[in-house]
Amino acid sequence: MSATTTPRTTVTEREARQVAEAARQQDWHKPSFAKELFLGRFRLDLIHPHPLPDDESVRRGEEFLAKLRAFCETAIDPARIEREARIPDEVVAGLKELGALGMKIDPKYDGLGLTQLYYNKALALVGSVSPAVGALLSAHQSIGVPQPLKMFGTQEQKDAFLPRCARTDISAFLLTEPDVGSDPARLATTAVPDGDDYVLDGVKLWTTNGVVADLLVVMARVPKSEGHKGGITAFVVEAASEGVTVENRNAFMGLRGIENGVTRFHRVRVPAANRIGPEGAGLKIALTTLNTGRLSLPAMCAGAGKWCLKIAREWAAEREQWGKPVALHEAVGAKISFIAATTFALEAVLDLSSQMADEDRNDIRIEAALAKLYGSEMAWKMADELVQIRGGRGYETAESLRARGERAVPAEQILRDLRINRIFEGSTEIMHLLIAREAVDAHLSVAGDLIDPDKPLSAKARAGANAGVFYAKWLPKLVAGPGQLPTAYGEFKHGIDLSGHLRYVERTARKLARSTFYAMSRWQGRMETKQGFLGRIVDIGAELFAMSAACVRAERLWREGEHGREAYQLADAFCRQARIRVDELFARLWTNTDDLDRKVVRHVLGGAYTWLEEGILDPSGEGPWIADAAPGPSARENARRPFGSQAH
């Protein structure tokens, strides 16, 4: 352990907020169903009738899915990946041969050119077999080199890198650092201009695919200087460059085959031609890339829900207790109903968001974020319920089950594998804040200066006048709406009546908007510190979005004549379950322990309760809480292992 540690980059809360705010996509050029929902406007017309892919996209997508399914069935051994904590080289070689590395890359760059909808179906399929393989493909295409280049790269960059990414090269995205997670204002990795190059120095942590990658997207801070605007900037870096060292391959509670590491850059020269976008645009590029990239996680969550449902159905029909199958005992049956209804809703949210991304008629930044948040939380709950349904067998490993002659069901593994999704690509807590910021954007646009303590009185007066005009028009519309008309949304009624659920969504969206307005009036500038309140507001919005998607999907399936009645049953069950959760969240908006919790936390940090920790031993090892990330040459052996190399 080094005696010296890196001095932390310190920034004020205000500076950190300014960096995050500058990276936000400020404008709204296209309509957004979810944004309107948070404003109390239920724009069903934006999602109904359910948008559909064109015939050619379906043909190409289904053709690839058939090949991928055959490959997954014959070439991927998930038990081996779990046992050896590695994805075999031959599996990756086979995926390359299939073109799976280039699912989202345009055919003119040797990719398959699949739509977002079919890309997500492919990830759900692969992820159901091996979440580690799903993570490999997702990190490569959703946030790795292909997506930022597709959106922000020059023609020369696309010509140089996209064919490689489509067929041969694995890519990774490097933003997080040992002391920097969701607060990029303190990013310490630097890229110093030097002639026609930049020189990179720094350490990146949790680099998914970083151990095996050929190409990296690296976020680094360019110092401001003459001729250089500076700021956080994105670069494409060759992983084999001199000075790039993978210092450690990290191991986790789940996703045992994931190739995630610590990567050090020491005087790594990167051509200026490899810079993506202008200097200072790195965070905006990262966030914009994630707008659709985030849909990859709910894709694998929806796939996990389908698997949980299959196992729950088969097991609960087989296992008998007290003279009948456990599924027919209400305590277990309620869990199965939850898994079935929620899986239907997750797929509804995913398919709707994906098709909206493909059509590009709507701004889906909030929808994608809600899909990630909701999918990761609900998939974890479904897996937890599956383990409970399986009982002791749910806690037992698949290898142990196989060894004693029973079906090797990896229920405990899926629980471990899914847990990271509540942290990956924006933790649940960060997603709450990110979505809340977008949800209250309209309020801040008209009243931001009014609640900003640093603004002069003249600016506050102007903001007050603008806010008065906005709220005079907006507030009266929150009083009444179609949700109060018994006949509204009557087309959603075929034996089972879903129209009442949509009326509930419309009424509740208005109630949600009124609650947000009341909170802003009450707390003003302190609103952003009320993270418990904001999290519940977002969770209510997520439930309303999922209810809307479930109803629209059920109606689409009814009209297509495919499982229409069953879809209506599932949508009805889901909406009834969701309404109970929404009502509980509303109750907790104003009746909660948030203030008391803050008080207890201050006492915990102040050491007032250390007596409560007596009587135990801490098995943790020695060492700093955060590893030293001082720039400089690496003292470790390079753990990089490109697929196809013989180093194991």
N, C-alpha and C positions, 0 to 999 in steps of 0.2 A: 504494500500500500504506500503510495506516494505521500511524503510529508507535506508537500505543497498542494493546494487545491486551487482550482480556477476561481478568480474573483467573479462573483455573479454580476451579470448585467442587470442593473437596477433601473426600473422605469416607474414613473408614478402611475396611479390608476388612470388618470386622465390621458397620459401619453399612450398607454396601452389601448385605451378605448379609441383614441384618434387613429392609431394604426389599423385597428380592426374596422373602424368606420370607413377609412379611406379605401380599404380593400372591398367593401361591399359594392355590389351592383346597385347603383343609386336609383336608376330610372326603371319605369315600368312601361314598356312600349306595347305589350300584349296583355290581354286579359288573363286573370288568374282566378280559378274557381276558389282555391283555398284562401287567397287574400280577401276576396269578396266575402267569404264565409265569416272570417274574423271581423269584418266590418258590419256584419249583420245582414248581409245581402246573399240570399240563397239563389245562386245563378245556375239552376239545374240545366238551363239551355247550353251551358258550356261543356257538359259531360253526357247529355242525353239528347238524342239517341247515342248509345255507346259508339265511339269512333272505332272504325274497323280497318285492318290492313288491306292493301290491294292484293289481288290474286297472285301476282308475280312474287311479291314478298313472302306470301304464304307458301308458294311452291318451293322457293329456294330454302326457306326456313325449315319446312317439314323434311325436305330432302336431306339437309344437313343433320337435323335431329335424329333421323333414322340411322345415319352412319355413326353418329356420336353414341347413340344408345347401344349399337352393336359393339362398338369399341369399349365402352364402359363395362358391358357384360362380360367381355372376353379378355380384355387386356389389363384392367385395373383390379388389383387385389387389395381391397381396403384394409383387411386384417394385417397384411404384410406391411403396409404403410404405417399403420398404428404401431405395430410391433417393432419395426426398424427405425421409426421416426424419420423416414426418408421416402421421397417419391422416386421410384427407380428410373434410371436414365431412359430405359426402353419405353416407359410410359410417356415421358416427355417427347421422345423421338416420334412416337406414334401420334401424339397430339399435333406435333408440327406437321407431320405428313397429312393429317386430316385437314389442316388449315385452321385449327382451333385457336392458334395465336393471333390470327387475323380476322376473327369473326366480325369485328366492327370496322375493319379497314376497307377502304374502297377497292374494288377489283382492279382499278388501274394501277394500284400499288401492290398487286398480288394478294389482296385480301378477299374475304368472302362477301363483304358488303351486306351483312345481315342487319335487319332493323334492330332497334333497342328491344322490341318485344321478343324477337326470337333469340337474341343474345341472352336475354334474361331467362328464357325457357331453357337454353343450353346450360346456363350456370346452375339453374335449379336441378337439372338432370345430373350434371357432374357432381354438384355438391351433395346430392343425396347418396352418391356412392362413396365419395371421399371429400369431405369439406376442405382438406388440405389442397387437393387438386383444384377445387373451386376457387380457393383463395389465390393460388398461383395464377390462374387464368384471369381472375378479376383484377388483382393488383397490377398485372401486366397491361390490361386493356382499359380498365375503368379509370385508373389514376396514373398509370405509367406513361411512357413516352407517346404512344399513339394518340390518346385523347387531346392532350394540350397542343400537340403538333397539328392535329386535325383542325382545331379551333383557332390557333394563334401562330402556327408555324409559317415560315416563308416557303415558297415553292421549292427552293433549293433544299431546305431542310426536309420537306416531305419526300422529295425525290431520293434523298440520301438515306433517310432512316426508316420510312414506313415500309418499304419492301423487306427490309431486314426484320422489322417487328412482326410482319405478317407471316414469315416463314421460318426464320432461324433464331432470332435474338429475343431473349427474355429481358423485360424492362422492369424497373422499380422506381418508386417515388420517394424522395428523401427530403422531409421537412422537419420532423421531430428531432430534438436534441436532448441530451441527458437532463438538462434543466429547463427545457422549453417544450411545452405540449401545445395547448390551445391558446397560448399567449405569445404570438410571434413577434411582438414588439421587442422581446429580449433575444431574438435570434442572434447567435454568436458566430456562425460560420461566415467567413468573409470571402469575397471575390474581388481582388484588387486589380484594376486595369494595368496592363503592362504591354504597350505596343498594340499588336493585333490580338493579344490574348488577355484572358483574366487568370489570375493565380488564386486557386481555392485553398483555404485552410480552415479546418474545423472537424467536428465529430458529429455524426448523425446516429440516432438510436432507433430501434424498432423498424428497420428497413425491410419491409416485407418484399421478398424476392431478392433482397440485396446480396445474399450469400452466393446466389447462382446467376445474377444478372449480367448481361452483356452491355446494356445501356441503362443510364440512370438519368432521372430528372432531379436536379439538385436545386434547392432553394438556398440562396446565399445573399448576404448583405454587401452591396457595392458601396464603398465609402464615397461620399459626395466630394467632388473635386472639379477642377477646371475642365469643362467639356463633358463632365459626367454628372448626370442628375442624381445618381445613386439610389439607394433603397433596396428592398428585398427583390431579388431578380431570379428568374428561372433559367437553368442551363441544361443542355443535353451533354452528358459526360460519358465517355467511354470507360466502362468499369475496369478495363485492363490497363488504364493509363498509369504511368509511373507516379507513385505517391498515393495511390488509392489502396488502402488496406482494409480488408474485412477482419476486424480484430476479434470478433466473437460470433458464434452462431447461437442465438438465444433459444431457450427451451421454455415451454409454457404448459399450463394445466391441460390445455386442449390443442387442437390443430397440430398434432405431433409431427406431421410431415412438412410443416411450413418452414420455408427457408428465410428466416428473419434474423437480422444481425446488427452489429455495430460497425459502422464504416468510418474510417478516418481519412481525411484529405490533408496531405502535407505537400504544399507547393505544387499542386496539380495544375498544369497548364491546360486551359480550355480555350479553343479559338473563339473569338468574338462572334464568328459566324454561327456558333452553337448556342448563342443566347436566344431564348424564346421571348419574343416581344421586346418592348423597350425596358430600360432599367427602371426599377421601382414598380413594375407591373406583376411581379411574381405572385404575390398573395391574391391579387384579383384573378390571375390565371388559375391558381389552385382552386379558389372558391367556385369559379365559373365551371371548371372541369368537373368539380364535385356535384354540380347541380343535377347532372344526369348520372355521373359516376356513382353517386350514392344509391342508385336503384339496384346495383349489383348485390348489396347485402340483403335487402328484402326479398330479392329473387331466391337466394339460398335459404332464407328464413321460411318462405312459402313452401319450398321444396321439403324443408325439415318438417313443417306442419303436416304435409301429405304423408310423410313416412311415419310420423307419430300416430296419425289417424289409422293407417294400415295396421301397425303393430297393436294399437289399442283395441281395434276391432277384432283382430284374429285372436289375441290373447284373452280378451274379456269374454269371448264366446266359448273358448276352450276351458278356461279355469272355472271350476265350480266351487261354491262356498254355501253351506247350509241349504243344499238341495237344488240350487239353481246357478246359472252362469253369473259371475260377478258383475257383468254388464247390467243385469236386471236388478241389482241392488242400487237404490237411488244415490247413495254416496259415491259410487263409482260411475254410474250412468251420467251424473251431472258433469263429471270430468270429461267423459267421452263427448257429450253434447257440446261442451265448451271447445274441445279440440276441433270437432267437425265444423262448427259454425265459424270459428275464428280462422281456420284454414281457408274456408270459402271467402271470407272477407279479406284476408291477406292477399289471396290471388286476385281478388277484385281490385284492390288498391294497386297492386303491382301492374296488372295488365292495363288498367285505365291510365296510370301514370306513364307507362312505357309507350302506349299508343299515342298519348298526348305529346310525348317527347318526339316521337317519329313524325307526327304531323306538323309540329313546330308552330301551331296556331296560337298556343297558349304559353304563358310564362309559367313553368312548372317548378321554380326553385323551392317554393314552400311545399308543394305536393311531394317532391322527391325527398325533402327533409322529413316530412311527416311519415312517408312510407318507411324511411330508414328508422326513425324513432319508434314508430308503432310496430313495425315488423320485428325489430330486434327485441323489444320488450315482450311482445306476445309470443314469439317463438320460444323464448326462454321459459315462459310460464307453461306453454304446452309441453315442452320437454320435461319440465319438473313434474307435471301432472302424469305424464307417461311413466316416469320412474315410480311414482306413487302407485299407479295402477298395477305395475309389474311387481311391486312389493320388494322383497329381498332380491328377487331376480333382476329388478331394475338397478339395484346397487352393485350387483355382481358383474364382473367384466365378461365380455363375449368369449374371451379365451378360456376363462374358468367354466363358463356354461358349456362350451364345446368339450372341454376336457372331461366333464362328468356326464356327457351324453345328451345334453339338451341343445335346443336351437340357439345358435350364437347370436343373440340379439344385442347390439351395442347401444343400449338405452343410456347407460351411464356416460358413454363416450359422447353421444350427441349433446348431453347436458353440458359436458366440459367444452365441447367444440363451439356450441352456440353462445357461451358466456361472453366471449370476446366481442361479439357484435354490439353489445351495449356500451363498448368502449371504442372500438374501431371507428375511424373516419368521423370522429366527433362523438364524445360520450353522450349519454342520455342527458346529463346535466347541461352540457354545452349546447346540445341540440335544442333543449328547452329555451335557452337564452337566444340562440340564433333565430329560431322560429318566432319567438316573442318579439324580437327586434323588428322582424319583417312585418309581423302582425300589427304592431302599433306604429308602423312607418307613416301611415296617413295622419295620425295624431301628431307625431313629432314634426312632420313636414309643415303643419300649420301652427303648432304651438311650441315647437322646439325652443325657440329663443325665449319664450315666456317662462320656461322652467329651467333655463340655463343660468346658473348664478353669476357667470362671468359676463353676461351680456349687459350692455348699458340700458338705461330706462327707455331711451328712444326706440331701441330694437324690441324691447318688451312691449311697448305700446303698439308698435306695428304688428307684432305677433298676436297681441290681444285682439286687434281689429280683424285680422285674417281669421283667427280662431272663431270669433263671433259669427262671421259670415258662414264658415264651414259648418259649425255645429247648429246654426239656425236651420240649415237645409237638411242636415244629416239626422239629428235627433228625432224629429217628428216621424221619420220613416221607420224608426225602431219600435213604434207603438203598436202598429197593426200590420198584418200581412196575410198571404194565402194560407199560412199555417193555422189560421183561425176559421177557415172555411171548410165545412165538412166534406165538400165535394172536390176539393183541390187534389191534384195529382191522381185523379180517378183512373187513369190508364194503367196504374200499377195495382190492378186488382184482378186476379184470376182465381176465384175460389178463396185463396189466401189473400188477404188485403195488406199490401205494403204501403198504401197511400198514407195511412196514419203515421207511419214512421217518418215519411218525408215531411209531413206537416209538422211533426215533432222537431225534425232537423231545422226547418224554417223558423219556427218559434224560438228554438233554443239558440240559433245563431244570433237572433236579435237580442235575446237575453244575455248572451256572451258579450256582444258589443256594448250593451248597456253597463255590464259589470266592469268591462275594461275602462270605459269612460268614467265611471264612478271612481275607480281606483286611481286614475290619472288625476282627477279633480282632488282627490283626498291626499295623495302622496306627492304629486307633481314631480319635482326633480329626484325625489327619493324612490320613485317607482322602480328604477333599474336595480335597486338593492333588494327588492321584494321578490327574491328568486323563487320562494315557495309558491307565492301567488301566481307568478308568471308561468311556472311549470304546470300548475293546475289549469290555467287558461289554455295553454298549448295542448294539454292532454284532452281537454274537452273538445277542442277543435279537431284533434286527431280522431276521436271517436265519431264525431259528426261526419268527417270526411270518409271514414271507413263505412259508416252506415249508408251514406250516399252512393259510394262505389258498389256496395253489396246489392243495393236495390236496383241500380242501373244494370249491373251484370245479370241479375236474376231476370229482369225484363228482357234483356238481349237474348238470353238462353231460351226464354219462353217463346219469343218470336222466331227463333231459329229452330224451334221444335226439338231441342236437344236438352234433355234433363230439366225442362222448364219447371215442372211441378216441384221436383226435388230442390231445384235452385231457390224457388220461392220459399220452401220450407226452411232451408238453411239461412236465407236472408232474414226471414222473420225471426228465427231463433237468435241469430246474431244481434239484430236490432234490439230485441227485448233485453238481451244480456247487456248490450252497450248502454241502453237507456238507464239501467240501474247504476252502472258505473258513472255515467254523466251526472246523475242526480246526486250521487255521493260526492263527486268532485265539486259540484256547485255548493253543497253544504259546507265543504271544507275551505271554500274561498274565504269565508268570513269567520268560521268557527274552526280554529286550529291552534296549534301550540308554537307557531313560528316565533313569537316574541320570547316565550319562555325558553325555547330551544337555543336562541341566540345567547341568552343569559347563562344557560348551562354550559354552552361551548366556551364562553369566556372563562368560566370557573375551571373547566377541564384544562384549558391551555394555561391557566394561572397556577395549576397544581393543587387546587383545592380538594380534589378527589383522589389524590394518589394513594391514599389509604385503602381505596377500593381495589387497588391492584395487588394488594398483599396476598400472600398465600399461593403464589404461582411461581414457576420458573419460565424464563423466556428462552426458547430453543433457537432463536435467531443467531446467526453468525456475527462476527465482528466486521467492521468496515463502515465507510461513509454511507449516508442515506442516498446520496447522489454521487455517481462516479466522477472522478476528475476528467474534465474534457478540455484541458489546456491544449492549445494548438502546438504542433511540433511533430517530429518524425515518430513513426510507430515503433514500439519496442516489442511488438508481438509478431508471431508468424502469421502470414496471410491465410485466412480460413476460406478464402473464395474458392468455390467449387463449381465452375460452369458445367451445365449438363453435357454429358458426352465426354468430359475429361475423365481420366482414370483415377484421379485422386479421390479417395473415399475416406 
